[in-house]
Amino acid sequence: MTRASDDTFIDRALVKSHTLEELEKEYIRHILSQVKGNRSRTAEILGIDRKTLYRKLKNE
């Protein structure tokens, strides 16, 4: 994951008026795309348990 892609994500998020929940879901999707769908790696990057990640994805 690159710093430039993080900046782009943040810029896009700031332009849209997201709720915190929407922002969280969009960020999870962003990280998932950066690691080519690897959910274990996504959970590791986010600092959350895989079960928590699965729960958050289930609510989409």
PDB file of N, CA, C, O and CB in Angstrom:
ATOM      1  N   MET A   1       0.854  -1.180   0.000  1.00  0.00           N
ATOM      2  CA  MET A   1       0.000   0.000   0.000  1.00  0.00           C
ATOM      3  C   MET A   1       0.889   1.229   0.000  1.00  0.00           C
ATOM      4  O   MET A   1       1.888   1.284   0.718  1.00  0.00           O
ATOM      5  CB  MET A   1      -0.966   0.006   1.222  1.00  0.00           C
ATOM      6  N   THR A   2       0.530   2.196  -0.793  1.00  0.00           N
ATOM      7  CA  THR A   2       1.366   3.383  -0.902  1.00  0.00           C
ATOM      8  C   THR A   2       0.737   4.565  -0.202  1.00  0.00           C
ATOM      9  O   THR A   2      -0.479   4.644  -0.025  1.00  0.00           O
ATOM     10  CB  THR A   2       1.622   3.719  -2.353  1.00  0.00           C
ATOM     11  N   ARG A   3       1.581   5.460   0.180  1.00  0.00           N
ATOM     12  CA  ARG A   3       1.113   6.691   0.838  1.00  0.00           C
ATOM     13  C   ARG A   3       0.249   7.506  -0.114  1.00  0.00           C
ATOM     14  O   ARG A   3      -0.730   8.120   0.309  1.00  0.00           O
ATOM     15  CB  ARG A   3       2.309   7.541   1.330  1.00  0.00           C
ATOM     16  N   ALA A   4       0.601   7.518  -1.388  1.00  0.00           N
ATOM     17  CA  ALA A   4      -0.179   8.274  -2.376  1.00  0.00           C
ATOM     18  C   ALA A   4      -1.605   7.758  -2.471  1.00  0.00           C
ATOM     19  O   ALA A   4      -2.544   8.546  -2.579  1.00  0.00           O
ATOM     20  CB  ALA A   4       0.487   8.205  -3.749  1.00  0.00           C
ATOM     21  N   SER A   5      -1.778   6.429  -2.430  1.00  0.00           N
ATOM     22  CA  SER A   5      -3.128   5.884  -2.513  1.00  0.00           C
ATOM     23  C   SER A   5      -3.925   6.232  -1.258  1.00  0.00           C
ATOM     24  O   SER A   5      -5.134   6.449  -1.332  1.00  0.00           O
ATOM     25  CB  SER A   5      -3.083   4.361  -2.711  1.00  0.00           C
ATOM     26  N   ASP A   6      -3.249   6.285  -0.098  1.00  0.00           N
ATOM     27  CA  ASP A   6      -3.924   6.700   1.130  1.00  0.00           C
ATOM     28  C   ASP A   6      -4.381   8.141   1.020  1.00  0.00           C
ATOM     29  O   ASP A   6      -5.501   8.469   1.410  1.00  0.00           O
ATOM     30  CB  ASP A   6      -3.003   6.525   2.342  1.00  0.00           C
ATOM     31  N   ASP A   7      -3.518   9.010   0.490  1.00  0.00           N
ATOM     32  CA  ASP A   7      -3.881  10.419   0.326  1.00  0.00           C
ATOM     33  C   ASP A   7      -5.082  10.565  -0.607  1.00  0.00           C
ATOM     34  O   ASP A   7      -5.979  11.366  -0.343  1.00  0.00           O
ATOM     35  CB  ASP A   7      -2.686  11.225  -0.218  1.00  0.00           C
ATOM     36  N   THR A   8      -5.104   9.800  -1.689  1.00  0.00           N
ATOM     37  CA  THR A   8      -6.220   9.852  -2.618  1.00  0.00           C
ATOM     38  C   THR A   8      -7.504   9.413  -1.926  1.00  0.00           C
ATOM     39  O   THR A   8      -8.549  10.040  -2.099  1.00  0.00           O
ATOM     40  CB  THR A   8      -5.944   8.975  -3.844  1.00  0.00           C
ATOM     41  N   PHE A   9      -7.431   8.346  -1.150  1.00  0.00           N
ATOM     42  CA  PHE A   9      -8.603   7.877  -0.415  1.00  0.00           C
ATOM     43  C   PHE A   9      -9.104   8.961   0.528  1.00  0.00           C
ATOM     44  O   PHE A   9     -10.302   9.245   0.568  1.00  0.00           O
ATOM     45  CB  PHE A   9      -8.276   6.597   0.369  1.00  0.00           C
ATOM     46  N   ILE A  10      -8.209   9.559   1.275  1.00  0.00           N
ATOM     47  CA  ILE A  10      -8.579  10.596   2.239  1.00  0.00           C
ATOM     48  C   ILE A  10      -9.189  11.792   1.522  1.00  0.00           C
ATOM     49  O   ILE A  10     -10.196  12.337   1.974  1.00  0.00           O
ATOM     50  CB  ILE A  10      -7.354  11.036   3.062  1.00  0.00           C
ATOM     51  N   ASP A  11      -8.591  12.204   0.413  1.00  0.00           N
ATOM     52  CA  ASP A  11      -9.128  13.322  -0.360  1.00  0.00           C
ATOM     53  C   ASP A  11     -10.552  13.033  -0.836  1.00  0.00           C
ATOM     54  O   ASP A  11     -11.432  13.887  -0.727  1.00  0.00           O
ATOM     55  CB  ASP A  11      -8.224  13.621  -1.560  1.00  0.00           C
ATOM     56  N   ARG A  12     -10.773  11.832  -1.361  1.00  0.00           N
ATOM     57  CA  ARG A  12     -12.115  11.461  -1.819  1.00  0.00           C
ATOM     58  C   ARG A  12     -13.104  11.436  -0.662  1.00  0.00           C
ATOM     59  O   ARG A  12     -14.242  11.884  -0.798  1.00  0.00           O
ATOM     60  CB  ARG A  12     -12.086  10.096  -2.509  1.00  0.00           C
ATOM     61  N   ALA A  13     -12.668  10.914   0.464  1.00  0.00           N
ATOM     62  CA  ALA A  13     -13.545  10.814   1.636  1.00  0.00           C
ATOM     63  C   ALA A  13     -13.932  12.193   2.155  1.00  0.00           C
ATOM     64  O   ALA A  13     -15.058  12.395   2.611  1.00  0.00           O
ATOM     65  CB  ALA A  13     -12.861  10.011   2.748  1.00  0.00           C
ATOM     66  N   LEU A  14     -13.006  13.136   2.088  1.00  0.00           N
ATOM     67  CA  LEU A  14     -13.295  14.473   2.579  1.00  0.00           C
ATOM     68  C   LEU A  14     -14.271  15.218   1.679  1.00  0.00           C
ATOM     69  O   LEU A  14     -15.054  16.041   2.152  1.00  0.00           O
ATOM     70  CB  LEU A  14     -12.017  15.261   2.710  1.00  0.00           C
ATOM     71  N   VAL A  15     -14.225  14.931   0.386  1.00  0.00           N
ATOM     72  CA  VAL A  15     -15.131  15.590  -0.551  1.00  0.00           C
ATOM     73  C   VAL A  15     -16.567  15.122  -0.321  1.00  0.00           C
ATOM     74  O   VAL A  15     -17.510  15.911  -0.379  1.00  0.00           O
ATOM     75  CB  VAL A  15     -14.703  15.313  -2.006  1.00  0.00           C
ATOM     76  N   LYS A  16     -16.711  13.824  -0.059  1.00  0.00           N
ATOM     77  CA  LYS A  16     -18.029  13.270   0.231  1.00  0.00           C
ATOM     78  C   LYS A  16     -18.313  13.485   1.713  1.00  0.00           C
ATOM     79  O   LYS A  16     -17.396  13.438   2.533  1.00  0.00           O
ATOM     80  CB  LYS A  16     -18.110  11.747  -0.148  1.00  0.00           C
ATOM     81  N   SER A  17     -19.537  13.714   2.052  1.00  0.00           N
ATOM     82  CA  SER A  17     -19.899  13.849   3.464  1.00  0.00           C
ATOM     83  C   SER A  17     -20.381  12.489   3.964  1.00  0.00           C
ATOM     84  O   SER A  17     -21.570  12.175   3.907  1.00  0.00           O
ATOM     85  CB  SER A  17     -21.002  14.952   3.672  1.00  0.00           C
ATOM     86  N   HIS A  18     -19.439  11.697   4.452  1.00  0.00           N
ATOM     87  CA  HIS A  18     -19.740  10.357   4.938  1.00  0.00           C
ATOM     88  C   HIS A  18     -20.033  10.365   6.424  1.00  0.00           C
ATOM     89  O   HIS A  18     -19.518  11.191   7.179  1.00  0.00           O
ATOM     90  CB  HIS A  18     -18.590   9.413   4.640  1.00  0.00           C
ATOM     91  N   THR A  19     -20.874   9.423   6.824  1.00  0.00           N
ATOM     92  CA  THR A  19     -20.981   9.135   8.256  1.00  0.00           C
ATOM     93  C   THR A  19     -19.735   8.347   8.624  1.00  0.00           C
ATOM     94  O   THR A  19     -19.030   7.852   7.745  1.00  0.00           O
ATOM     95  CB  THR A  19     -22.311   8.334   8.613  1.00  0.00           C
ATOM     96  N   LEU A  20     -19.465   8.230   9.895  1.00  0.00           N
ATOM     97  CA  LEU A  20     -18.307   7.470  10.345  1.00  0.00           C
ATOM     98  C   LEU A  20     -18.414   6.016   9.895  1.00  0.00           C
ATOM     99  O   LEU A  20     -17.417   5.415   9.494  1.00  0.00           O
ATOM    100  CB  LEU A  20     -18.171   7.549  11.872  1.00  0.00           C
ATOM    101  N   GLU A  21     -19.610   5.453   9.959  1.00  0.00           N
ATOM    102  CA  GLU A  21     -19.819   4.070   9.531  1.00  0.00           C
ATOM    103  C   GLU A  21     -19.533   3.905   8.034  1.00  0.00           C
ATOM    104  O   GLU A  21     -18.887   2.938   7.630  1.00  0.00           O
ATOM    105  CB  GLU A  21     -21.258   3.627   9.848  1.00  0.00           C
ATOM    106  N   GLU A  22     -20.007   4.834   7.221  1.00  0.00           N
ATOM    107  CA  GLU A  22     -19.744   4.778   5.783  1.00  0.00           C
ATOM    108  C   GLU A  22     -18.257   4.920   5.479  1.00  0.00           C
ATOM    109  O   GLU A  22     -17.719   4.225   4.618  1.00  0.00           O
ATOM    110  CB  GLU A  22     -20.528   5.870   5.060  1.00  0.00           C
ATOM    111  N   LEU A  23     -17.610   5.816   6.189  1.00  0.00           N
ATOM    112  CA  LEU A  23     -16.178   6.020   6.006  1.00  0.00           C
ATOM    113  C   LEU A  23     -15.401   4.758   6.367  1.00  0.00           C
ATOM    114  O   LEU A  23     -14.465   4.376   5.665  1.00  0.00           O
ATOM    115  CB  LEU A  23     -15.693   7.202   6.853  1.00  0.00           C
ATOM    116  N   GLU A  24     -15.791   4.116   7.459  1.00  0.00           N
ATOM    117  CA  GLU A  24     -15.142   2.878   7.878  1.00  0.00           C
ATOM    118  C   GLU A  24     -15.294   1.800   6.813  1.00  0.00           C
ATOM    119  O   GLU A  24     -14.319   1.126   6.479  1.00  0.00           O
ATOM    120  CB  GLU A  24     -15.724   2.392   9.209  1.00  0.00           C
ATOM    121  N   LYS A  25     -16.483   1.626   6.281  1.00  0.00           N
ATOM    122  CA  LYS A  25     -16.720   0.614   5.257  1.00  0.00           C
ATOM    123  C   LYS A  25     -15.919   0.912   3.994  1.00  0.00           C
ATOM    124  O   LYS A  25     -15.341   0.008   3.391  1.00  0.00           O
ATOM    125  CB  LYS A  25     -18.210   0.529   4.928  1.00  0.00           C
ATOM    126  N   GLU A  26     -15.889   2.167   3.601  1.00  0.00           N
ATOM    127  CA  GLU A  26     -15.128   2.539   2.411  1.00  0.00           C
ATOM    128  C   GLU A  26     -13.636   2.296   2.626  1.00  0.00           C
ATOM    129  O   GLU A  26     -12.944   1.848   1.711  1.00  0.00           O
ATOM    130  CB  GLU A  26     -15.381   4.013   2.050  1.00  0.00           C
ATOM    131  N   TYR A  27     -13.140   2.585   3.815  1.00  0.00           N
ATOM    132  CA  TYR A  27     -11.729   2.357   4.104  1.00  0.00           C
ATOM    133  C   TYR A  27     -11.407   0.866   4.107  1.00  0.00           C
ATOM    134  O   TYR A  27     -10.355   0.460   3.614  1.00  0.00           O
ATOM    135  CB  TYR A  27     -11.351   2.982   5.450  1.00  0.00           C
ATOM    136  N   ILE A  28     -12.292   0.058   4.652  1.00  0.00           N
ATOM    137  CA  ILE A  28     -12.092  -1.387   4.626  1.00  0.00           C
ATOM    138  C   ILE A  28     -12.020  -1.865   3.178  1.00  0.00           C
ATOM    139  O   ILE A  28     -11.128  -2.637   2.828  1.00  0.00           O
ATOM    140  CB  ILE A  28     -13.229  -2.117   5.389  1.00  0.00           C
ATOM    141  N   ARG A  29     -12.943  -1.417   2.337  1.00  0.00           N
ATOM    142  CA  ARG A  29     -12.920  -1.794   0.924  1.00  0.00           C
ATOM    143  C   ARG A  29     -11.635  -1.327   0.249  1.00  0.00           C
ATOM    144  O   ARG A  29     -11.084  -2.034  -0.595  1.00  0.00           O
ATOM    145  CB  ARG A  29     -14.135  -1.211   0.197  1.00  0.00           C
ATOM    146  N   HIS A  30     -11.155  -0.138   0.616  1.00  0.00           N
ATOM    147  CA  HIS A  30      -9.908   0.405   0.065  1.00  0.00           C
ATOM    148  C   HIS A  30      -8.726  -0.501   0.425  1.00  0.00           C
ATOM    149  O   HIS A  30      -7.919  -0.851  -0.436  1.00  0.00           O
ATOM    150  CB  HIS A  30      -9.661   1.846   0.591  1.00  0.00           C
ATOM    151  N   ILE A  31      -8.634  -0.872   1.690  1.00  0.00           N
ATOM    152  CA  ILE A  31      -7.536  -1.739   2.126  1.00  0.00           C
ATOM    153  C   ILE A  31      -7.655  -3.105   1.460  1.00  0.00           C
ATOM    154  O   ILE A  31      -6.650  -3.656   1.011  1.00  0.00           O
ATOM    155  CB  ILE A  31      -7.532  -1.888   3.665  1.00  0.00           C
ATOM    156  N   LEU A  32      -8.859  -3.659   1.389  1.00  0.00           N
ATOM    157  CA  LEU A  32      -9.058  -4.947   0.720  1.00  0.00           C
ATOM    158  C   LEU A  32      -8.555  -4.902  -0.721  1.00  0.00           C
ATOM    159  O   LEU A  32      -7.908  -5.841  -1.184  1.00  0.00           O
ATOM    160  CB  LEU A  32     -10.542  -5.340   0.747  1.00  0.00           C
ATOM    161  N   SER A  33      -8.846  -3.831  -1.418  1.00  0.00           N
ATOM    162  CA  SER A  33      -8.387  -3.735  -2.806  1.00  0.00           C
ATOM    163  C   SER A  33      -6.867  -3.624  -2.875  1.00  0.00           C
ATOM    164  O   SER A  33      -6.252  -4.149  -3.803  1.00  0.00           O
ATOM    165  CB  SER A  33      -9.033  -2.530  -3.502  1.00  0.00           C
ATOM    166  N   GLN A  34      -6.260  -2.952  -1.911  1.00  0.00           N
ATOM    167  CA  GLN A  34      -4.804  -2.794  -1.897  1.00  0.00           C
ATOM    168  C   GLN A  34      -4.093  -4.133  -1.678  1.00  0.00           C
ATOM    169  O   GLN A  34      -2.985  -4.334  -2.176  1.00  0.00           O
ATOM    170  CB  GLN A  34      -4.394  -1.801  -0.805  1.00  0.00           C
ATOM    171  N   VAL A  35      -4.722  -5.042  -0.941  1.00  0.00           N
ATOM    172  CA  VAL A  35      -4.105  -6.342  -0.651  1.00  0.00           C
ATOM    173  C   VAL A  35      -4.768  -7.464  -1.460  1.00  0.00           C
ATOM    174  O   VAL A  35      -4.688  -8.640  -1.105  1.00  0.00           O
ATOM    175  CB  VAL A  35      -4.198  -6.653   0.855  1.00  0.00           C
ATOM    176  N   LYS A  36      -5.419  -7.067  -2.547  1.00  0.00           N
ATOM    177  CA  LYS A  36      -6.022  -8.012  -3.493  1.00  0.00           C
ATOM    178  C   LYS A  36      -6.996  -8.987  -2.823  1.00  0.00           C
ATOM    179  O   LYS A  36      -7.004 -10.180  -3.126  1.00  0.00           O
ATOM    180  CB  LYS A  36      -4.932  -8.794  -4.200  1.00  0.00           C
ATOM    181  N   GLY A  37      -7.814  -8.461  -1.908  1.00  0.00           N
ATOM    182  CA  GLY A  37      -8.870  -9.249  -1.284  1.00  0.00           C
ATOM    183  C   GLY A  37      -8.443 -10.121  -0.119  1.00  0.00           C
ATOM    184  O   GLY A  37      -9.256 -10.889   0.396  1.00  0.00           O
ATOM    185  N   ASN A  38      -7.207 -10.027   0.308  1.00  0.00           N
ATOM    186  CA  ASN A  38      -6.708 -10.857   1.408  1.00  0.00           C
ATOM    187  C   ASN A  38      -7.271 -10.331   2.731  1.00  0.00           C
ATOM    188  O   ASN A  38      -6.811  -9.315   3.252  1.00  0.00           O
ATOM    189  CB  ASN A  38      -5.144 -10.867   1.437  1.00  0.00           C
ATOM    190  N   ARG A  39      -8.264 -11.030   3.260  1.00  0.00           N
ATOM    191  CA  ARG A  39      -8.952 -10.558   4.462  1.00  0.00           C
ATOM    192  C   ARG A  39      -8.086 -10.657   5.710  1.00  0.00           C
ATOM    193  O   ARG A  39      -8.180  -9.809   6.597  1.00  0.00           O
ATOM    194  CB  ARG A  39     -10.224 -11.342   4.668  1.00  0.00           C
ATOM    195  N   SER A  40      -7.248 -11.681   5.788  1.00  0.00           N
ATOM    196  CA  SER A  40      -6.351 -11.797   6.944  1.00  0.00           C
ATOM    197  C   SER A  40      -5.387 -10.613   6.993  1.00  0.00           C
ATOM    198  O   SER A  40      -5.162 -10.027   8.052  1.00  0.00           O
ATOM    199  CB  SER A  40      -5.561 -13.128   6.890  1.00  0.00           C
ATOM    200  N   ARG A  41      -4.826 -10.274   5.847  1.00  0.00           N
ATOM    201  CA  ARG A  41      -3.889  -9.141   5.769  1.00  0.00           C
ATOM    202  C   ARG A  41      -4.624  -7.833   6.048  1.00  0.00           C
ATOM    203  O   ARG A  41      -4.081  -6.950   6.710  1.00  0.00           O
ATOM    204  CB  ARG A  41      -3.202  -9.086   4.374  1.00  0.00           C
ATOM    205  N   THR A  42      -5.841  -7.701   5.556  1.00  0.00           N
ATOM    206  CA  THR A  42      -6.639  -6.501   5.804  1.00  0.00           C
ATOM    207  C   THR A  42      -6.869  -6.308   7.293  1.00  0.00           C
ATOM    208  O   THR A  42      -6.687  -5.209   7.818  1.00  0.00           O
ATOM    209  CB  THR A  42      -7.981  -6.583   5.068  1.00  0.00           C
ATOM    210  N   ALA A  43      -7.270  -7.377   7.975  1.00  0.00           N
ATOM    211  CA  ALA A  43      -7.495  -7.295   9.422  1.00  0.00           C
ATOM    212  C   ALA A  43      -6.207  -6.907  10.139  1.00  0.00           C
ATOM    213  O   ALA A  43      -6.229  -6.108  11.075  1.00  0.00           O
ATOM    214  CB  ALA A  43      -8.026  -8.636   9.968  1.00  0.00           C
ATOM    215  N   GLU A  44      -5.092  -7.472   9.702  1.00  0.00           N
ATOM    216  CA  GLU A  44      -3.795  -7.153  10.304  1.00  0.00           C
ATOM    217  C   GLU A  44      -3.459  -5.672  10.125  1.00  0.00           C
ATOM    218  O   GLU A  44      -3.043  -5.011  11.076  1.00  0.00           O
ATOM    219  CB  GLU A  44      -2.688  -8.026   9.685  1.00  0.00           C
ATOM    220  N   ILE A  45      -3.635  -5.160   8.929  1.00  0.00           N
ATOM    221  CA  ILE A  45      -3.350  -3.743   8.653  1.00  0.00           C
ATOM    222  C   ILE A  45      -4.243  -2.840   9.502  1.00  0.00           C
ATOM    223  O   ILE A  45      -3.789  -1.829  10.038  1.00  0.00           O
ATOM    224  CB  ILE A  45      -3.551  -3.429   7.148  1.00  0.00           C
ATOM    225  N   LEU A  46      -5.516  -3.214   9.618  1.00  0.00           N
ATOM    226  CA  LEU A  46      -6.474  -2.398  10.368  1.00  0.00           C
ATOM    227  C   LEU A  46      -6.327  -2.553  11.880  1.00  0.00           C
ATOM    228  O   LEU A  46      -6.871  -1.759  12.647  1.00  0.00           O
ATOM    229  CB  LEU A  46      -7.883  -2.758   9.960  1.00  0.00           C
ATOM    230  N   GLY A  47      -5.590  -3.577  12.301  1.00  0.00           N
ATOM    231  CA  GLY A  47      -5.403  -3.789  13.734  1.00  0.00           C
ATOM    232  C   GLY A  47      -6.641  -4.337  14.420  1.00  0.00           C
ATOM    233  O   GLY A  47      -6.900  -4.058  15.591  1.00  0.00           O
ATOM    234  N   ILE A  48      -7.408  -5.131  13.660  1.00  0.00           N
ATOM    235  CA  ILE A  48      -8.610  -5.733  14.226  1.00  0.00           C
ATOM    236  C   ILE A  48      -8.556  -7.235  14.011  1.00  0.00           C
ATOM    237  O   ILE A  48      -7.796  -7.722  13.174  1.00  0.00           O
ATOM    238  CB  ILE A  48      -9.892  -5.130  13.593  1.00  0.00           C
ATOM    239  N   ASP A  49      -9.359  -7.966  14.764  1.00  0.00           N
ATOM    240  CA  ASP A  49      -9.457  -9.403  14.632  1.00  0.00           C
ATOM    241  C   ASP A  49     -10.178  -9.739  13.322  1.00  0.00           C
ATOM    242  O   ASP A  49     -11.028  -8.977  12.861  1.00  0.00           O
ATOM    243  CB  ASP A  49     -10.194 -10.019  15.851  1.00  0.00           C
ATOM    244  N   ARG A  50      -9.833 -10.882  12.732  1.00  0.00           N
ATOM    245  CA  ARG A  50     -10.496 -11.286  11.486  1.00  0.00           C
ATOM    246  C   ARG A  50     -11.996 -11.420  11.665  1.00  0.00           C
ATOM    247  O   ARG A  50     -12.759 -11.080  10.760  1.00  0.00           O
ATOM    248  CB  ARG A  50      -9.923 -12.600  10.983  1.00  0.00           C
ATOM    249  N   LYS A  51     -12.434 -11.912  12.822  1.00  0.00           N
ATOM    250  CA  LYS A  51     -13.873 -12.043  13.080  1.00  0.00           C
ATOM    251  C   LYS A  51     -14.559 -10.687  13.052  1.00  0.00           C
ATOM    252  O   LYS A  51     -15.680 -10.557  12.562  1.00  0.00           O
ATOM    253  CB  LYS A  51     -14.119 -12.724  14.431  1.00  0.00           C
ATOM    254  N   THR A  52     -13.882  -9.685  13.579  1.00  0.00           N
ATOM    255  CA  THR A  52     -14.434  -8.328  13.557  1.00  0.00           C
ATOM    256  C   THR A  52     -14.544  -7.830  12.119  1.00  0.00           C
ATOM    257  O   THR A  52     -15.543  -7.217  11.740  1.00  0.00           O
ATOM    258  CB  THR A  52     -13.557  -7.364  14.396  1.00  0.00           C
ATOM    259  N   LEU A  53     -13.522  -8.095  11.331  1.00  0.00           N
ATOM    260  CA  LEU A  53     -13.559  -7.694   9.920  1.00  0.00           C
ATOM    261  C   LEU A  53     -14.715  -8.382   9.207  1.00  0.00           C
ATOM    262  O   LEU A  53     -15.466  -7.734   8.478  1.00  0.00           O
ATOM    263  CB  LEU A  53     -12.222  -8.031   9.219  1.00  0.00           C
ATOM    264  N   TYR A  54     -14.867  -9.695   9.411  1.00  0.00           N
ATOM    265  CA  TYR A  54     -15.964 -10.422   8.772  1.00  0.00           C
ATOM    266  C   TYR A  54     -17.318  -9.851   9.175  1.00  0.00           C
ATOM    267  O   TYR A  54     -18.220  -9.731   8.345  1.00  0.00           O
ATOM    268  CB  TYR A  54     -15.896 -11.904   9.129  1.00  0.00           C
ATOM    269  N   ARG A  55     -17.457  -9.498  10.457  1.00  0.00           N
ATOM    270  CA  ARG A  55     -18.717  -8.916  10.934  1.00  0.00           C
ATOM    271  C   ARG A  55     -18.985  -7.576  10.252  1.00  0.00           C
ATOM    272  O   ARG A  55     -20.112  -7.296   9.844  1.00  0.00           O
ATOM    273  CB  ARG A  55     -18.685  -8.733  12.467  1.00  0.00           C
ATOM    274  N   LYS A  56     -17.959  -6.762  10.131  1.00  0.00           N
ATOM    275  CA  LYS A  56     -18.125  -5.458   9.500  1.00  0.00           C
ATOM    276  C   LYS A  56     -18.458  -5.610   8.019  1.00  0.00           C
ATOM    277  O   LYS A  56     -19.246  -4.831   7.482  1.00  0.00           O
ATOM    278  CB  LYS A  56     -16.859  -4.614   9.676  1.00  0.00           C
ATOM    279  N   LEU A  57     -17.874  -6.593   7.359  1.00  0.00           N
ATOM    280  CA  LEU A  57     -18.169  -6.831   5.948  1.00  0.00           C
ATOM    281  C   LEU A  57     -19.553  -7.414   5.754  1.00  0.00           C
ATOM    282  O   LEU A  57     -20.208  -7.137   4.750  1.00  0.00           O
ATOM    283  CB  LEU A  57     -17.136  -7.756   5.344  1.00  0.00           C
ATOM    284  N   LYS A  58     -20.005  -8.214   6.701  1.00  0.00           N
ATOM    285  CA  LYS A  58     -21.326  -8.822   6.615  1.00  0.00           C
ATOM    286  C   LYS A  58     -22.427  -7.764   6.621  1.00  0.00           C
ATOM    287  O   LYS A  58     -23.471  -7.948   5.994  1.00  0.00           O
ATOM    288  CB  LYS A  58     -21.531  -9.797   7.767  1.00  0.00           C
ATOM    289  N   ASN A  59     -22.200  -6.678   7.314  1.00  0.00           N
ATOM    290  CA  ASN A  59     -23.213  -5.625   7.454  1.00  0.00           C
ATOM    291  C   ASN A  59     -23.273  -4.680   6.252  1.00  0.00           C
ATOM    292  O   ASN A  59     -23.952  -3.654   6.307  1.00  0.00           O
ATOM    293  CB  ASN A  59     -22.942  -4.824   8.705  1.00  0.00           C
ATOM    294  N   GLU A  60     -22.581  -5.011   5.188  1.00  0.00           N
ATOM    295  CA  GLU A  60     -22.606  -4.131   4.009  1.00  0.00           C
ATOM    296  C   GLU A  60     -23.866  -4.284   3.226  1.00  0.00           C
ATOM    297  O   GLU A  60     -24.045  -3.616   2.207  1.00  0.00           O
ATOM    298  CB  GLU A  60     -21.433  -4.402   3.114  1.00  0.00           C
TER     299      GLU A  60
END
